[in-house]
Each structure stands twice: as C-alpha cells, then as structure tokens.
C-alpha cells in the first residue's frame, strides 16, 4: 500500500550499552532528525529520569512530549532489565 507523508508513526527507540566498569550510555530515537544521547555516565542511576528529560520538549503533531517521555522511560527501564 501507499503511505502518505502525514502518516508518520510516533515510534520511539532506545539503545543501551553498559561496560563492565558500570559506565552506561543510553541513546534515544524517534524524534528529531537523528538519535540523541540521553545519558553517558559512570553508572546507571537515574536512567529513567534521563530518558524522560531527553524528551521534555519533544512535542509535535504526531505525539505529545508527555507520551514520548513516558515511553522513553519505560524503554530505558526495559533495556536495563535486559542487560
């Protein structure tokens, strides 16, 4: 089928890596022109807050900032649980 340009999904993606030293890096995508680094620290403390903060102004016609903040936090938590 044909997808119109206005039918853009409000998909959010998260990628997380954690080194044996505890250093943790979280990248989020789905808003803006490219993924963003939401967290790069020496530990994973506050990863959900970092994810929420990264999208605090991510409001557009496809999704509210609140929606993206909530989903980003859930995905960050799931990534941590999967490591």
Residue, then its C-alpha position, 0 to 999 in steps of 0.5 A: x500500500x501507499x503511505x502518505x507523508x502525514x502518516x508518520x508513526x510516533x515510534x520511539x527507540x532506545x539503545x543501551x550499552x553498559x561496560x563492565x566498569x558500570x559506565x552506561x550510555x543510553x541513546x534515544x530515537x524517534x524524534x528529531x532528525x537523528x538519535x540523541x544521547x540521553x545519558x553517558x555516565x559512570x553508572x546507571x542511576x537515574x536512567x529513567x529520569x534521563x530518558x524522560x528529560x531527553x524528551x521534555x520538549x519533544x512535542x509535535x503533531x504526531x505525539x505529545x512530549x508527555x507520551x514520548x517521555x513516558x515511553x522513553x522511560x519505560x524503554x530505558x527501564x526495559x533495556x536495563x532489565x535486559x542487560 
